Amino acid sequence: MDTAATAGTPSFEDILADFELLDDWEDRYRYVIELGRKLEPLPDDLRTQETKVQGCVSQVWLSTTVHPDGEPSLTFVGDSDAHIVRGLIAILFAIYSGKSASDILDIDAVATLGELHLNEHLTPQRSNGLMAMVTRIRTDAEKARAEAT
């Protein structure tokens, strides 16, 4: 089940297509912020030190749910105190949420995110934070896969 799509976040392919239609980076930034506004609100009880992503300048929380039917699949909820980062979270959910642990680990995040040319337009701190979120998702997928065997 693609929970990103059901929660109002378009698929990564749709996000990529929308990016290609927007010529101006200001418009793309507005689009990323709008994606973040569509995220489901993060319950207060999930704003914990355990769910906080280390390595982000902004405050970022990411909670993972493992669905252990055969090979585990993972879904995510998250939030940030920065609008643009909420949008980046939405993009990551479009890439990863609802996929199996193995599929998550097979995704080349740098190449996939590179299709959006984000690194060329994000500050180094935002890029580092984005990669910290990717690392957290991958770590959760590795743990889920290890626990399933």
Buried (B, 14 or more C-beta within 10 A) or exposed (E): EBBBBEBEBBEBEEBBEBBEEEEEEEEBBBBBBBBBEBBEEBEEEBEEEEBEBEBBBBEBBBBBBBBEEEBBBBBBBBBBEBBBBBBBBBBBBBBBBBBBBBBBBEBEBEEBBEEBEBBEEBEEEBBEBBBBBBBBBBEBBEBBBEEBE
